[in-house]
């Protein structure tokens, strides 16, 4: 029989707590990404039509405060929708085959089926976040496609994240001190710390509505207000 008398067990010493903090800041600007598409029988016509549609959409959103310098091109793509698979289809009911396998003279070698597809993706910088919805609606009505919704941005995102993390770390320390005092101990140095941070402008509004005791019942009153939710898990020694 093996002996278990010399086995050692590892115990987690100290106190482990979770600190949380939510910091709200008003966004300074917003970003809308749109896609403008057009199709034509030739590449030249597809690009020309795309430029025309882009100019029309630019004119539609101009009265809402969008200047030429607020439009930033992301990509311009041109694709031929003609599929080579069509060439390998066998003749049917006496019809000549398509492509290099054609045996009849009715189909000329230069004949192609399909069209060209042009796609222009633009980033719109919105100086007034409260007008982001109007600009997105105007662009869509003019023929654009909204890509990824509207993104609100603060003036200094790094500072907002750091402030939220610092507040969560302080919350964790206060909780650890309260537990240590209740057990007749004092908090020593931290042994391990892990962090998580989420930036959102809607998720935690819904969570607060479902669990106001945990997140608070208040919701952002300003359009485009951003929330930075930080969560810190810390293990402290007790002395």
C-alpha contacts under 8 A as a table, 3 or more apart, distances in Angstrom:
res1	aa1	res2	aa2	distance
3	X	6	X	7.33
4	X	7	X	5.57
13	X	237	X	6.76
13	X	238	X	7.73
14	X	235	X	6.74
14	X	236	X	5.45
14	X	237	X	4.28
14	X	238	X	4.95
15	X	176	X	6.62
15	X	179	X	7.84
15	X	180	X	7.76
15	X	235	X	5.57
15	X	236	X	5.37
15	X	237	X	6.55
15	X	238	X	7.01
16	X	176	X	7.30
16	X	233	X	7.14
16	X	234	X	5.58
16	X	235	X	4.19
16	X	236	X	6.38
17	X	172	X	5.87
17	X	175	X	6.65
17	X	176	X	6.17
17	X	233	X	5.84
17	X	234	X	5.54
17	X	235	X	6.49
18	X	171	X	7.97
18	X	172	X	5.47
18	X	175	X	7.95
18	X	231	X	6.89
18	X	232	X	5.54
18	X	233	X	4.43
18	X	234	X	6.37
19	X	168	X	4.80
19	X	169	X	5.96
19	X	170	X	7.31
19	X	171	X	4.77
19	X	172	X	3.87
19	X	173	X	7.62
19	X	175	X	7.54
19	X	231	X	5.73
19	X	232	X	5.00
19	X	233	X	6.36
19	X	234	X	7.90
20	X	167	X	7.54
20	X	168	X	4.52
20	X	169	X	7.68
20	X	171	X	6.39
20	X	172	X	7.33
20	X	229	X	7.37
20	X	230	X	5.70
20	X	231	X	4.63
20	X	232	X	6.40
21	X	164	X	6.03
21	X	165	X	7.43
21	X	167	X	5.81
21	X	168	X	4.76
21	X	171	X	7.47
21	X	229	X	5.85
21	X	230	X	5.38
21	X	231	X	6.78
22	X	164	X	6.32
22	X	227	X	6.55
22	X	228	X	5.56
22	X	229	X	4.49
22	X	230	X	6.42
23	X	160	X	7.46
23	X	163	X	7.59
23	X	164	X	5.68
23	X	227	X	5.72
23	X	228	X	5.20
23	X	229	X	6.62
24	X	225	X	6.72
24	X	226	X	5.56
24	X	227	X	4.57
24	X	228	X	6.39
25	X	154	X	7.30
25	X	160	X	7.67
25	X	225	X	5.83
25	X	226	X	5.45
25	X	227	X	6.70
26	X	154	X	6.72
26	X	222	X	7.16
26	X	224	X	6.66
26	X	225	X	4.52
26	X	226	X	6.15
27	X	30	X	7.44
27	X	129	X	7.04
27	X	152	X	5.92
27	X	153	X	5.15
27	X	154	X	4.25
27	X	155	X	6.92
27	X	224	X	5.78
27	X	225	X	5.66
27	X	226	X	6.40
28	X	127	X	7.50
28	X	128	X	7.45
28	X	129	X	6.84
28	X	152	X	7.75
28	X	153	X	6.16
28	X	154	X	5.03
28	X	155	X	5.52
29	X	125	X	7.33
29	X	126	X	5.77
29	X	127	X	5.14
29	X	128	X	5.97
29	X	129	X	5.17
29	X	152	X	6.08
29	X	153	X	5.43
29	X	154	X	6.69
29	X	155	X	7.66
30	X	125	X	6.17
30	X	126	X	4.91
30	X	127	X	6.75
30	X	128	X	7.25
30	X	129	X	5.18
30	X	132	X	6.56
30	X	150	X	6.94
30	X	151	X	5.58
30	X	152	X	4.24
30	X	153	X	5.62
31	X	123	X	6.80
31	X	124	X	5.70
31	X	125	X	4.96
31	X	126	X	5.77
31	X	132	X	7.66
31	X	150	X	5.88
31	X	151	X	5.08
31	X	152	X	6.28
31	X	153	X	7.63
32	X	123	X	5.85
32	X	124	X	5.02
32	X	125	X	6.69
32	X	126	X	7.35
32	X	132	X	7.35
32	X	136	X	6.80
32	X	146	X	7.57
32	X	147	X	7.74
32	X	149	X	6.78
32	X	150	X	5.11
32	X	151	X	6.62
33	X	121	X	7.14
33	X	122	X	5.71
33	X	123	X	4.49
33	X	124	X	6.05
33	X	146	X	6.20
33	X	147	X	5.36
33	X	148	X	6.95
33	X	149	X	7.42
33	X	150	X	7.54
34	X	121	X	5.79
34	X	122	X	5.46
34	X	123	X	6.58
34	X	124	X	7.76
34	X	139	X	7.73
34	X	144	X	6.09
34	X	145	X	5.40
34	X	146	X	4.63
34	X	147	X	5.37
35	X	119	X	6.72
35	X	120	X	5.61
35	X	121	X	4.39
35	X	122	X	6.37
35	X	144	X	5.64
35	X	145	X	5.04
35	X	146	X	6.52
35	X	147	X	6.77
36	X	50	X	6.96
36	X	53	X	7.25
36	X	54	X	6.65
36	X	119	X	5.67
36	X	120	X	5.05
36	X	121	X	6.35
36	X	143	X	7.20
36	X	144	X	4.97
36	X	145	X	6.46
37	X	50	X	6.33
37	X	117	X	7.20
37	X	118	X	5.59
37	X	119	X	4.46
37	X	120	X	6.37
37	X	144	X	7.53
38	X	46	X	5.95
38	X	47	X	7.75
38	X	49	X	6.33
38	X	50	X	5.44
38	X	117	X	5.87
38	X	118	X	5.32
38	X	119	X	6.69
39	X	46	X	5.27
39	X	49	X	7.86
39	X	115	X	6.65
39	X	116	X	5.52
39	X	117	X	4.46
39	X	118	X	6.24
40	X	43	X	7.04
40	X	45	X	5.79
40	X	46	X	4.73
40	X	49	X	7.96
40	X	115	X	5.64
40	X	116	X	5.41
40	X	117	X	6.75
41	X	45	X	7.15
41	X	46	X	7.38
41	X	114	X	7.15
41	X	115	X	4.48
41	X	116	X	5.88
42	X	45	X	5.35
42	X	46	X	6.24
42	X	115	X	6.48
42	X	116	X	5.83
43	X	46	X	5.11
43	X	47	X	6.29
43	X	78	X	7.43
43	X	80	X	7.95
43	X	116	X	5.48
43	X	117	X	7.73
44	X	47	X	5.42
44	X	48	X	6.14
45	X	48	X	4.98
45	X	49	X	5.97
46	X	49	X	5.22
46	X	50	X	6.14
46	X	116	X	6.12
46	X	117	X	6.27
46	X	118	X	5.73
47	X	50	X	5.01
47	X	51	X	6.24
47	X	78	X	7.69
47	X	118	X	5.99
48	X	51	X	5.24
48	X	52	X	6.33
49	X	52	X	5.03
49	X	53	X	6.22
50	X	53	X	5.14
50	X	54	X	6.04
50	X	118	X	6.50
50	X	119	X	7.35
50	X	120	X	7.33
51	X	54	X	5.04
51	X	55	X	6.20
52	X	55	X	5.19
52	X	56	X	6.34
53	X	56	X	5.01
53	X	57	X	6.21
53	X	143	X	7.63
54	X	57	X	5.20
54	X	58	X	6.11
55	X	58	X	5.03
55	X	59	X	6.21
56	X	59	X	5.17
56	X	60	X	6.29
56	X	142	X	7.15
57	X	60	X	4.95
57	X	61	X	6.44
57	X	139	X	5.84
57	X	142	X	5.44
57	X	143	X	7.12
57	X	144	X	7.24
58	X	61	X	5.46
58	X	62	X	6.00
58	X	139	X	7.97
59	X	62	X	5.12
59	X	63	X	7.56
60	X	63	X	6.94
60	X	138	X	6.43
60	X	139	X	6.85
60	X	142	X	6.71
61	X	64	X	5.46
61	X	65	X	7.37
61	X	66	X	6.14
61	X	135	X	5.95
61	X	138	X	6.06
61	X	139	X	6.39
62	X	65	X	5.72
62	X	66	X	4.86
62	X	67	X	6.30
63	X	66	X	7.03
64	X	131	X	7.54
64	X	134	X	7.64
64	X	135	X	6.61
65	X	127	X	7.78
66	X	70	X	6.12
66	X	71	X	7.88
66	X	124	X	7.80
66	X	125	X	7.65
66	X	126	X	6.82
66	X	127	X	7.84
67	X	70	X	5.26
67	X	71	X	7.27
68	X	71	X	5.69
69	X	72	X	7.41
70	X	123	X	7.97
70	X	124	X	5.67
70	X	125	X	4.88
70	X	126	X	7.21
71	X	122	X	6.53
71	X	123	X	5.84
71	X	124	X	4.88
71	X	125	X	6.54
72	X	122	X	5.63
72	X	123	X	5.01
72	X	124	X	6.43
72	X	125	X	7.90
73	X	76	X	7.81
73	X	120	X	7.67
73	X	121	X	6.20
73	X	122	X	4.51
73	X	123	X	6.23
74	X	120	X	7.77
74	X	121	X	5.41
74	X	122	X	5.41
74	X	123	X	6.70
75	X	119	X	7.96
75	X	120	X	5.94
75	X	121	X	5.31
75	X	122	X	7.33
76	X	118	X	7.30
76	X	119	X	5.70
76	X	120	X	4.48
76	X	121	X	6.42
77	X	118	X	5.61
77	X	119	X	5.09
77	X	120	X	6.48
78	X	116	X	6.89
78	X	117	X	5.66
78	X	118	X	4.49
78	X	119	X	6.50
79	X	116	X	5.62
79	X	117	X	5.12
79	X	118	X	6.49
80	X	114	X	7.39
80	X	115	X	6.01
80	X	116	X	4.55
80	X	117	X	6.30
81	X	114	X	5.46
81	X	115	X	5.40
81	X	116	X	5.82
81	X	117	X	6.84
82	X	112	X	7.24
82	X	113	X	5.85
82	X	114	X	4.37
82	X	115	X	6.33
82	X	116	X	8.00
83	X	86	X	5.93
83	X	114	X	7.50
84	X	87	X	5.52
84	X	88	X	7.57
85	X	88	X	5.63
85	X	89	X	7.09
86	X	89	X	5.56
86	X	98	X	6.59
86	X	99	X	7.55
87	X	97	X	7.51
87	X	98	X	4.97
87	X	99	X	4.55
87	X	100	X	6.84
87	X	101	X	7.15
88	X	98	X	7.19
88	X	99	X	7.49
88	X	101	X	7.33
89	X	97	X	6.76
89	X	98	X	6.87
90	X	97	X	5.76
90	X	98	X	7.90
91	X	94	X	6.49
91	X	95	X	5.35
91	X	96	X	5.38
91	X	97	X	4.54
91	X	98	X	7.77
92	X	95	X	5.29
92	X	96	X	7.55
92	X	97	X	7.88
96	X	102	X	5.58
96	X	103	X	6.09
96	X	104	X	5.36
96	X	106	X	7.51
96	X	107	X	7.40
97	X	101	X	5.88
97	X	102	X	4.17
97	X	103	X	6.60
97	X	104	X	7.64
98	X	101	X	6.34
98	X	102	X	5.28
98	X	107	X	7.63
99	X	102	X	5.75
99	X	109	X	7.03
100	X	109	X	7.64
102	X	107	X	7.48
104	X	107	X	6.67
105	X	108	X	6.80
107	X	111	X	6.99
108	X	111	X	5.55
126	X	129	X	6.17
126	X	131	X	7.47
126	X	132	X	6.23
128	X	131	X	5.66
128	X	132	X	7.08
129	X	132	X	5.29
129	X	152	X	7.03
129	X	223	X	7.16
129	X	224	X	6.30
130	X	133	X	7.28
130	X	223	X	5.81
130	X	224	X	7.07
131	X	134	X	5.24
131	X	135	X	6.28
132	X	135	X	5.21
132	X	136	X	6.19
132	X	150	X	7.12
133	X	136	X	5.14
133	X	137	X	6.12
133	X	150	X	7.80
134	X	137	X	5.15
134	X	138	X	6.09
135	X	138	X	5.11
135	X	139	X	6.15
136	X	139	X	5.24
136	X	140	X	6.25
136	X	146	X	7.03
136	X	150	X	7.94
137	X	140	X	5.20
137	X	141	X	6.13
138	X	141	X	5.14
138	X	142	X	6.20
139	X	142	X	5.13
139	X	143	X	6.55
139	X	144	X	5.47
139	X	145	X	7.69
139	X	146	X	7.99
140	X	143	X	5.20
140	X	144	X	4.61
140	X	145	X	5.73
140	X	146	X	6.71
141	X	144	X	7.18
146	X	149	X	6.32
152	X	224	X	5.82
152	X	225	X	7.89
152	X	226	X	7.43
153	X	157	X	7.46
153	X	226	X	7.88
154	X	157	X	5.56
154	X	226	X	7.72
156	X	159	X	5.58
156	X	160	X	6.58
157	X	160	X	5.05
157	X	161	X	6.27
158	X	161	X	5.27
158	X	162	X	6.21
159	X	162	X	5.10
159	X	163	X	6.08
160	X	163	X	5.23
160	X	164	X	6.35
160	X	228	X	7.22
161	X	164	X	5.25
161	X	165	X	6.30
161	X	197	X	7.55
161	X	228	X	6.52
162	X	165	X	5.18
162	X	166	X	6.12
163	X	166	X	5.19
163	X	167	X	6.22
164	X	167	X	5.20
164	X	168	X	6.26
164	X	228	X	6.33
164	X	229	X	6.70
164	X	230	X	5.63
165	X	168	X	5.08
165	X	169	X	6.15
165	X	195	X	7.75
165	X	197	X	7.42
165	X	230	X	5.42
165	X	231	X	7.34
165	X	232	X	7.46
166	X	169	X	5.09
166	X	170	X	6.27
167	X	170	X	5.15
167	X	171	X	6.21
168	X	171	X	4.98
168	X	172	X	6.26
168	X	230	X	5.95
168	X	231	X	6.00
168	X	232	X	5.88
169	X	172	X	5.10
169	X	173	X	6.34
169	X	232	X	6.00
170	X	173	X	5.06
170	X	174	X	6.22
171	X	174	X	5.18
171	X	175	X	6.29
172	X	175	X	5.20
172	X	176	X	6.21
172	X	232	X	6.88
172	X	233	X	7.26
172	X	234	X	6.73
173	X	176	X	5.09
173	X	177	X	6.18
174	X	177	X	5.12
174	X	178	X	6.23
175	X	178	X	5.13
175	X	179	X	6.31
176	X	179	X	5.22
176	X	180	X	6.06
176	X	187	X	6.79
176	X	236	X	7.31
177	X	180	X	5.02
177	X	181	X	6.05
177	X	186	X	6.81
177	X	187	X	5.81
178	X	181	X	5.27
178	X	182	X	6.25
179	X	182	X	5.12
179	X	183	X	6.39
180	X	183	X	5.19
180	X	184	X	6.17
180	X	185	X	4.79
180	X	186	X	5.34
180	X	187	X	6.16
180	X	238	X	6.98
181	X	184	X	5.01
181	X	185	X	5.49
181	X	186	X	6.30
182	X	185	X	7.54
185	X	238	X	6.08
185	X	239	X	5.85
186	X	238	X	5.57
186	X	239	X	5.20
187	X	236	X	6.42
187	X	237	X	6.08
187	X	238	X	4.92
187	X	239	X	6.22
188	X	236	X	6.05
188	X	237	X	4.77
188	X	238	X	5.34
188	X	239	X	5.87
189	X	236	X	5.80
189	X	237	X	5.77
190	X	193	X	7.26
190	X	234	X	6.86
190	X	235	X	5.69
190	X	236	X	4.17
190	X	237	X	6.23
191	X	234	X	7.53
191	X	235	X	5.40
191	X	236	X	5.48
191	X	237	X	6.65
192	X	234	X	5.71
192	X	235	X	5.27
192	X	236	X	7.42
193	X	232	X	6.92
193	X	233	X	5.64
193	X	234	X	4.36
193	X	235	X	6.49
194	X	232	X	5.73
194	X	233	X	5.20
194	X	234	X	6.52
195	X	230	X	7.29
195	X	231	X	5.71
195	X	232	X	4.40
195	X	233	X	6.30
196	X	230	X	5.79
196	X	231	X	5.16
196	X	232	X	6.43
197	X	228	X	6.87
197	X	229	X	5.61
197	X	230	X	4.32
197	X	231	X	6.24
198	X	228	X	5.77
198	X	229	X	5.20
198	X	230	X	6.49
199	X	226	X	7.09
199	X	227	X	5.71
199	X	228	X	4.52
199	X	229	X	6.37
200	X	203	X	6.10
200	X	204	X	7.24
200	X	226	X	5.98
200	X	227	X	5.31
200	X	228	X	6.52
201	X	204	X	7.63
201	X	205	X	7.74
201	X	224	X	6.78
201	X	225	X	6.33
201	X	226	X	4.83
201	X	227	X	5.80
202	X	205	X	5.21
202	X	206	X	6.72
203	X	206	X	5.51
203	X	207	X	6.53
204	X	207	X	4.69
204	X	208	X	5.91
204	X	215	X	7.77
204	X	227	X	7.78
205	X	208	X	5.26
205	X	209	X	6.38
205	X	218	X	7.93
205	X	219	X	5.72
205	X	220	X	7.59
206	X	209	X	5.07
206	X	210	X	6.47
207	X	210	X	5.16
207	X	211	X	5.95
207	X	212	X	7.67
207	X	215	X	7.11
208	X	211	X	5.00
208	X	212	X	4.66
208	X	213	X	7.86
208	X	214	X	7.12
208	X	215	X	4.83
208	X	216	X	5.65
208	X	217	X	5.51
208	X	218	X	7.50
208	X	219	X	7.88
209	X	212	X	5.73
209	X	217	X	6.14
211	X	214	X	5.58
211	X	215	X	6.39
211	X	216	X	7.59
212	X	215	X	5.16
212	X	216	X	4.41
212	X	217	X	4.72
213	X	216	X	5.82
213	X	217	X	7.67
220	X	223	X	7.56
220	X	225	X	6.09
221	X	225	X	7.59
222	X	225	X	5.46
